[in-house]
């Protein structure tokens, strides 16, 4: 993305439409993005997101926080019901200044400023009074900072020794000393061999797609190739990009993080199991202390305090002579007790580690199940997996959601088939939605999708379709054995994470999933969520 000083210059010209408009309401979309509802039904988005800070007008409905942040409360106190007197850019920097006139309770008019510093990871929103004394700022800087941004301090703009290109009257191609020029426009200026021809080019907001990567600018550039889409305004371009395109990339990034998290947990759990198995092996080796203790007990009369060893006959192994080490500081009976204590400790360790290894393997199996589920997951499925792992908090507006995002199919005779694609969906289908006389389908001896069939007549054709769904949505695409039984014979494994179950009275069928075939025989239907 190239929101540089020239982009801001043209954006501010477009946003002049908000001048003389009243700020009716202010809300926060999140902790770094704000909505300003203006008169004449205009809505301004102020984003201080560290990745893509910007301002834009929007016509879309945007969800806001149910409770305002403290900073939003300060915004409301000082700027709601104020009149926007002007909007300007500072030099050719990525800084936008909105001057607001507001009358107090006694009718006295005051001047205040909203200063949007759209400076990438240093993005900030500063509120000042008429004398540029800071009222508050979204991001406060440490007291030893070169630019101090805290309340009650005089605001100072960032300094630069570069020139504003819009103040230059003579055309030039020497552009390195100009402020607010990104590489994207520098390349265009060098190509055209004219600063002015690029700066004063007609506004033509353009979105460029090349190799699944997107870029945009306030005008069409000859030096950027790819599939181009044009917009009627810079705001509409930004609105489209940040509500459509960027969401795709954010989702991909979230997916990548989820996959990396699960892979990391699998690696960590595998390493943990390896260490536990080594400890278990060592503990099993220490069981020999029972035998050694018995040999010592049979020869205790040979031991005196102060001895550091005793040689005894091993009547377990052909009466071979072996050496038993002793602690000279202990009495004979205390040495004997020490041997049996080591044996008892080994027993306890084996008992504990056996259970811990069992749990570790269960957790590993659970993670491997998630790894499989991600392969065919949609955006909503992935969100449910993130919720399940505790990596994402559920939105307050979604807490009343009853049903997860499982699939529902119907065949030609009206039989219903429900397909779970993750643990949340599987658990809901098998343990909440399903009736005891519905049929449960699952790949044999492996984690996978829960498929529920609701029918009064389980035909061979229906068995084949349900089995194909169970195999396909468990990420099996070759010949696979699928078990099926009545739901009443299916029980959740107590204490196991995920959607692991045990079942009885099952029959089996072998299928090779053919997506084109089963989708041709079934109709996907929506269900109430």
C-alpha positions, 0 to 999 in steps of 0.5 A: 500500500502507498498512502504517502504524502501525495496520497494524503494531499489528494485525500484531504482535498476530497475530504473538504466535503466534511468542512462546516459539518457537525460532529453528531456522534463519536464511537470506537470500532476498536481501540485504534479506530473511530467513527465520526457521524457527521451532519448531512449523513456523512460518516468519517472513519479514522483508523490509527491501525499500526498497519494501515492508518488512514481516514475515509468516508464510508457508506457501510454499516460498521460495528462499534464497541458496546462500551466506549474506551476511555479515549473515546469518552475524551473524544466525545467530551471535547468534540461531539456537537462541534463544527468542523471548520477546516481539514488540512494536511501538514506540509506534505507529510502523512498528517491531517489536521481537523479544526473543530469549533465547539461552544461550551455550556455557556455558549462560549466558542472554543477551538480544538484540533484533531491531529491524525498522524498516519505514520505507520507503526507510529500512528497516533491521534492527538487532541489539542486546544487552540494553543496546541496544548495536548488534551490527550493522545491515543499513544503517549510517548515516554518522558525521555522521548525526543517528541514528547506526546502527553497531556498538558505538553505543547504539541510539536509537529515532526521536523524534516529538512525536506521540501514540500513538492507542491511549493516548487514552481519549477518542474524537476526530476531531482526528487530525493529531497522532497517530502512525502514521496513514496517509491511508487510515485518516485518510479512514476516521476522518473518514468515520466521525467516530470514531477509536475505531470505526476503531482497534478495528474487527474485523480483516478483512484486505482486498485491493482492486482498482480499475482494475488497481491494488491496495491492502490494509489490515488491515480493510475500509474503507468509503472504499475502493471496488473489487473486494474479496478477504478473507483469514483473516489479515494474514500470508496477505494479505501472503503473497498480495500479495508472492508473487502480485500484487507479482510481476506489478507487478515483472515489468511494471516489469522489462518497462518498463525493458527496453523503455526500455533497448532504445528508448534503445539504438536512439536512441543507435545511430541518432544514432551512425550519423548522426554516422558518416555525416557523418564519412564524407561529410567524409572523402570530400570530403577525397579531393580532396587526391589531385587537389590533390596531383597538381596541386601536384606538376606545379607544384612548381617554382613553389613556394618555401619561405615561400610561403603559396599557389600558383596552378596550372592545373587540368588535370582541369577545363578548365585553370581557375586554382585556388589551392592553400594552402601552409604557409610553414613547410614546404618545397615537398616537405613541402607536397606530402607534407602534401597526400598525407597528408591524402588517405591519412588520408581513405582510412583514415577511409573504410575504418574508418568504412565498417566501423563504419557497417556494424556500427552498422547491424547493431547497430541491426537487432539492437535492432529485432529485439528491439523486435519480439520484445518485442511477443509475449514472455511473462515467460520470453521477456523474462527470456531477452532480458534475459539475452541483453543482459547486463541480468540474471544467470542464477540458479545454479539455472537454469544447468543449463537445456538448452532455452529457452522456445520453442513446440512444436506438432503437427498432426493427423498428428503433424508437429512445428513449433517456434517461436522468439520471441527470439534465444536461442530462434531460435539454439537451434532452428536451430543446435542442435535442428534436423536438416539435413533439417528445414525452416526458415521465416522472413519474407522480408527482415526480422528475425523468428521462426525456425520449424522443421518436422520432417516426412517430408511437407511438404504445402501445408497444413503449409507454410501453417500454418508460414508463418502461425506465422513471420509471426504470431510475427514480429509481422506480421498482414497479408499477408506473404511467408515463405521456407522451405528445408531447415535444411542451407541455413541459415547463421548470419551470422558476427560478427552479434549476435542470430539473423541467418542467410543461406539459399539454395535457398528457396521463398516463400509469401504468407500472412495470419496467422489465429491462430484458424485455426492454433491450431485446426489445431495442438495446443501441446505441452510440451517438456522444459526 
